[in-house]
Amino acid sequence: MNVSGVNMVTEFILLSFPCSREVQVLLFVLFSVSYILTLMGNGAIVFAVKLDHRLHTPMYTLLANFSFLEMCYINTTVPNMLRNFLSETKTISFTACFLQFYFFFSVGTTETFLLPLMAFDRYLAICRPLHYPTIMSSHLCMNLVGLCWVTAFLCYPVPVYFITQLPFCGPNTIDHFVCDPGPLLALSCTPAPGIELSCSILSSLIIFITFFFILGSYTLVLRAVLRVPSASGRRKAFSTCGSHLVVVSLFYGTLMVMYISPTSGKPAGIQKIVTLFYSSLTPLVNPLIYSLQNKDMKAALRKIQKCTKISQSE
């Protein structure tokens, strides 16, 4: 095959959700509301942890970082998707597409690293309560959070680079709302099974290693909780872990469906729905999951709400 037209494609078309103009406007309104609520919900948790000194503990520091991460995550996809709903061309430049690909996966990988860190924190708090304050200090907590971010952002430069070197000579239509490797690899003029397999192996390693770390942490937590003599003590221990387990189930469940097996055989509709679930729906419901299950967080949020009302009345 003649691949002299490697640089012919200078932009891609993101089909997003093809439908009538009226439905596009309706989707724009729905996703705009969802986007604003996500930013408000996660932003409220970040401010609550920052302003309430009772929440200056490793557990809530991790939760605040997780909420900030969710705000970053949704910003890698939703603003461009909203623009496409009202756009006639729905185009994204070659460079912008691969930048979105890089940041979308890097932020998502940061989340897969931060969730095991949160599970490890709960393991220490429940299984090693006497040593917890000395082991999980605020300094160590922030260093581990920083390590999660740096490591995650170092995972994908090489895969992204190799995909950019593939010949894209047309067509340039991506049946997705985000620049995902599956649809991108399908547009390459030459097959790239090695790159696709490498991406699948990398994703599988990240997902499985972190998932089994979480599973191991909570297995030890469960054993420790079942040994607690009082029912109230067991309920308190379960309540601190329940919300995290729900978030882990939602996030990892959809990730395993999407990225563990090679993406070329999945229908575009399934890819879009699954990606939409973990990239937009999960960040929306996470603040509800964490705040409804946590008395301290609810008290801090009520305090912020009260302060806001007082400042508005003055």
C-alpha positions as CSV (number, residue, x, y, z in Angstrom):
1,M,0.0,0.0,0.0
2,N,1.2,3.5,-0.8
3,V,1.5,5.4,2.4
4,S,2.9,8.5,0.9
5,G,-0.1,10.4,2.2
6,V,0.8,10.0,5.8
7,N,0.2,13.7,6.5
8,M,-3.0,14.0,4.4
9,V,-5.3,13.9,7.4
10,T,-4.9,17.2,9.4
11,E,-8.2,16.9,11.3
12,F,-10.7,14.3,12.4
13,I,-14.5,14.4,12.5
14,L,-16.0,13.2,15.9
15,L,-19.5,11.9,15.1
16,S,-20.4,11.8,18.8
17,F,-24.2,10.9,18.8
18,P,-25.6,11.3,15.3
19,C,-29.2,12.4,15.5
20,S,-31.6,15.2,14.4
21,R,-30.8,18.9,15.2
22,E,-33.5,19.0,17.8
23,V,-32.1,16.0,19.7
24,Q,-28.6,17.4,19.4
25,V,-29.8,20.6,21.2
26,L,-31.6,18.5,23.8
27,L,-28.4,16.5,24.4
28,F,-26.5,19.7,24.7
29,V,-28.8,21.0,27.5
30,L,-28.7,17.6,29.3
31,F,-25.0,17.2,29.2
32,S,-24.5,20.9,30.1
33,V,-26.6,20.5,33.2
34,S,-24.7,17.3,34.1
35,Y,-21.4,19.0,33.5
36,I,-22.2,21.9,35.8
37,L,-23.6,19.6,38.5
38,T,-20.4,17.5,38.3
39,L,-18.2,20.5,38.7
40,M,-20.3,21.9,41.6
41,G,-20.5,18.6,43.4
42,N,-16.9,17.7,43.2
43,G,-15.9,21.3,43.8
44,A,-18.0,21.4,47.0
45,I,-16.1,18.4,48.3
46,V,-12.7,20.1,47.5
47,F,-13.7,23.3,49.3
48,A,-15.3,21.4,52.2
49,V,-12.0,19.6,52.9
50,K,-10.0,22.7,52.5
51,L,-12.1,24.9,54.7
52,D,-13.1,22.5,57.5
53,H,-10.1,21.8,59.8
54,R,-11.8,18.6,61.1
55,L,-11.4,17.1,57.6
56,H,-7.6,17.7,57.4
57,T,-6.9,14.0,57.6
58,P,-5.3,11.7,55.0
59,M,-8.7,10.1,54.2
60,Y,-10.3,13.4,53.3
61,T,-7.2,14.7,51.7
62,L,-7.4,11.7,49.3
63,L,-11.1,12.3,48.8
64,A,-10.5,16.0,47.9
65,N,-7.8,15.0,45.4
66,F,-10.1,12.4,44.0
67,S,-12.8,15.0,43.5
68,F,-10.3,17.4,41.9
69,L,-9.3,14.5,39.6
70,E,-12.9,13.9,38.6
71,M,-13.2,17.6,37.7
72,C,-10.1,17.3,35.5
73,Y,-11.4,14.0,34.0
74,I,-14.7,15.4,32.8
75,N,-12.9,18.4,31.3
76,T,-10.9,16.2,29.0
77,T,-14.1,15.1,27.1
78,V,-17.3,17.0,27.9
79,P,-16.4,20.6,26.7
80,N,-15.5,19.4,23.2
81,M,-18.5,17.1,23.2
82,L,-20.8,20.1,24.0
83,R,-19.2,22.1,21.3
84,N,-19.8,19.3,18.8
85,F,-23.5,19.1,19.7
86,L,-23.9,22.7,18.3
87,S,-21.3,22.4,15.5
88,E,-22.0,21.6,11.9
89,T,-18.6,20.3,11.1
90,K,-17.7,18.4,14.4
91,T,-14.0,18.6,13.5
92,I,-11.0,18.3,15.8
93,S,-7.4,18.9,14.7
94,F,-4.9,16.1,14.5
95,T,-2.9,17.6,17.3
96,A,-5.9,18.4,19.5
97,C,-7.2,14.8,19.0
98,F,-4.0,13.2,20.3
99,L,-3.7,15.7,23.1
100,Q,-7.2,14.7,24.2
101,F,-6.3,11.1,23.9
102,Y,-3.2,11.6,26.1
103,F,-4.9,13.7,28.8
104,F,-8.0,11.5,28.8
105,F,-6.0,8.3,29.4
106,S,-3.4,10.0,31.8
107,V,-6.1,11.4,34.1
108,G,-8.0,8.1,33.9
109,T,-4.8,6.2,34.9
110,T,-4.3,8.6,37.7
111,E,-7.7,7.6,39.0
112,T,-6.8,3.9,38.8
113,F,-3.7,4.7,40.9
114,L,-5.5,6.9,43.4
115,L,-8.3,4.4,44.2
116,P,-5.9,1.8,45.5
117,L,-4.2,4.4,47.6
118,M,-7.6,5.2,49.1
119,A,-8.1,1.5,49.8
120,F,-4.6,1.3,51.4
121,D,-5.5,4.2,53.6
122,R,-8.7,2.4,54.8
123,Y,-6.7,-0.8,55.4
124,L,-4.2,1.1,57.6
125,A,-7.0,2.9,59.5
126,I,-9.0,-0.2,60.3
127,C,-6.3,-3.0,60.4
128,R,-3.4,-0.9,61.9
129,P,-5.2,1.8,63.9
130,L,-2.4,2.3,66.5
131,H,0.2,2.8,63.8
132,Y,-2.0,4.7,61.3
133,P,-1.1,8.2,62.5
134,T,2.6,7.6,62.2
135,I,2.5,5.6,58.9
136,M,0.0,7.7,56.9
137,S,1.2,11.2,57.8
138,S,0.0,14.2,55.8
139,H,3.4,14.5,54.2
140,L,3.5,10.9,53.1
141,C,-0.1,11.2,51.9
142,M,0.7,14.1,49.6
143,N,3.9,12.5,48.3
144,L,1.9,9.4,47.4
145,V,-0.7,11.5,45.6
146,G,2.0,13.3,43.7
147,L,3.5,9.9,42.8
148,C,0.1,8.8,41.4
149,W,-0.1,11.8,39.1
150,V,3.5,11.7,37.9
151,T,3.5,7.9,37.2
152,A,0.1,8.0,35.4
153,F,1.2,10.9,33.1
154,L,4.4,8.9,32.2
155,C,2.4,5.8,31.1
156,Y,1.1,7.0,27.8
157,P,3.5,9.3,25.9
158,V,5.1,6.3,24.1
159,P,1.9,4.7,23.0
160,V,0.5,8.0,21.8
161,Y,3.7,8.8,19.9
162,F,3.6,5.5,18.1
163,I,0.0,5.9,17.1
164,T,0.7,9.4,15.8
165,Q,3.3,7.8,13.5
166,L,0.7,5.6,11.8
167,P,-0.4,6.6,8.3
168,F,-3.8,8.3,8.4
169,C,-4.7,9.0,4.8
170,G,-8.5,8.9,5.1
171,P,-11.3,8.5,5.9
172,N,-11.1,10.7,9.0
173,T,-14.4,10.1,10.7
174,I,-14.3,8.8,14.2
175,D,-17.6,7.2,15.4
176,H,-17.1,8.4,18.9
177,F,-17.3,11.5,21.1
178,V,-13.6,11.2,22.2
179,C,-10.3,10.4,20.5
180,D,-10.1,6.8,21.7
181,P,-7.4,4.4,20.5
182,G,-9.9,1.8,19.1
183,P,-11.5,4.1,16.6
184,L,-8.2,5.8,15.8
185,L,-6.4,2.6,15.0
186,A,-9.3,1.6,12.8
187,L,-8.7,4.7,10.7
188,S,-5.0,3.8,10.1
189,C,-4.2,3.0,6.4
190,T,-2.1,0.1,7.6
191,P,-3.0,-2.5,10.2
192,A,-1.3,-2.1,13.5
193,P,-2.0,-5.2,15.5
194,G,1.2,-4.8,17.5
195,I,0.3,-1.3,18.7
196,E,-3.3,-2.4,19.5
197,L,-2.1,-5.4,21.5
198,S,0.5,-3.3,23.3
199,C,-2.2,-0.8,24.3
200,S,-4.5,-3.6,25.5
201,I,-1.7,-5.2,27.5
202,L,-0.7,-1.8,29.1
203,S,-4.4,-1.1,30.0
204,S,-4.9,-4.6,31.3
205,L,-1.8,-4.5,33.5
206,I,-2.8,-1.1,35.0
207,I,-6.4,-2.2,35.6
208,F,-5.7,-5.7,37.0
209,I,-2.7,-4.8,39.2
210,T,-4.6,-1.9,40.8
211,F,-7.9,-3.8,41.0
212,F,-6.3,-6.8,42.8
213,F,-4.5,-4.4,45.2
214,I,-7.9,-2.9,46.1
215,L,-9.4,-6.4,46.4
216,G,-6.5,-7.6,48.7
217,S,-6.8,-4.5,50.9
218,Y,-10.5,-4.9,51.4
219,T,-10.2,-8.6,52.0
220,L,-7.9,-7.8,54.9
221,V,-10.3,-5.0,56.0
222,L,-13.3,-7.4,55.9
223,R,-11.4,-10.0,58.0
224,A,-10.6,-7.3,60.6
225,V,-14.1,-5.9,60.7
226,L,-15.7,-9.3,61.2
227,R,-13.6,-9.6,64.3
228,V,-15.0,-6.4,65.8
229,P,-17.2,-7.5,68.8
230,S,-19.8,-4.7,68.7
231,A,-22.3,-4.3,65.9
232,S,-22.0,-0.5,66.0
233,G,-18.2,-0.8,65.5
234,R,-18.8,-3.1,62.5
235,R,-21.3,-0.6,61.0
236,K,-19.0,2.3,61.5
237,A,-16.1,0.4,59.8
238,F,-18.3,-0.7,56.9
239,S,-19.7,2.9,56.4
240,T,-16.2,4.3,55.9
241,C,-15.5,1.7,53.2
242,G,-18.9,1.3,51.6
243,S,-18.9,4.4,49.5
244,H,-15.4,3.7,48.2
245,L,-16.4,0.2,47.2
246,V,-19.4,1.5,45.2
247,V,-17.1,3.9,43.3
248,V,-14.5,1.2,42.7
249,S,-17.3,-1.1,41.3
250,L,-18.7,1.5,39.0
251,F,-15.3,2.6,37.7
252,Y,-13.5,-0.7,37.3
253,G,-16.6,-2.5,36.0
254,T,-16.8,-0.2,33.0
255,L,-13.1,-0.1,32.5
256,M,-12.8,-3.9,32.3
257,V,-15.6,-4.0,29.7
258,M,-13.9,-1.4,27.6
259,Y,-10.1,-1.8,27.7
260,I,-9.1,-5.2,28.8
261,S,-9.9,-6.9,25.4
262,P,-8.8,-5.4,22.1
263,T,-11.2,-2.7,21.0
264,S,-11.5,-3.4,17.3
265,G,-14.3,-5.9,17.7
266,K,-16.6,-3.8,19.8
267,P,-19.6,-2.0,18.2
268,A,-19.2,1.8,18.2
269,G,-22.4,2.2,20.1
270,I,-21.2,0.0,23.0
271,Q,-17.9,1.9,23.1
272,K,-19.6,5.2,23.3
273,I,-22.1,4.2,26.0
274,V,-19.4,2.5,28.2
275,T,-17.0,5.5,27.8
276,L,-19.8,7.9,28.6
277,F,-20.6,5.9,31.7
278,Y,-17.2,6.0,33.3
279,S,-16.1,9.4,32.0
280,S,-19.3,11.4,32.7
281,L,-21.8,9.5,34.8
282,T,-19.4,8.3,37.4
283,P,-17.9,11.7,38.2
284,L,-21.5,13.0,38.5
285,V,-22.6,10.5,41.1
286,N,-19.4,10.2,43.1
287,P,-20.1,13.3,45.2
288,L,-23.5,11.9,46.1
289,I,-22.0,8.6,47.0
290,Y,-19.4,10.0,49.3
291,S,-21.4,12.8,50.9
292,L,-24.6,10.7,51.6
293,Q,-22.5,8.0,53.3
294,N,-20.4,10.3,55.4
295,K,-21.6,12.4,58.4
296,D,-18.5,14.6,58.6
297,M,-18.7,15.4,55.0
298,K,-22.4,16.3,55.2
299,A,-21.7,18.5,58.2
300,A,-18.9,20.3,56.3
301,L,-21.1,20.8,53.2
302,R,-23.9,22.2,55.4
303,K,-21.4,24.6,57.0
304,I,-20.4,25.8,53.5
305,Q,-24.0,26.2,52.5
306,K,-24.8,28.2,55.7
307,C,-21.7,30.5,55.1
308,T,-22.8,31.0,51.5
309,K,-26.3,32.1,52.6
310,I,-24.9,34.5,55.2
311,S,-22.5,36.1,52.6
312,Q,-25.4,36.5,50.1
313,S,-27.7,38.1,52.7
314,E,-25.0,40.7,53.7
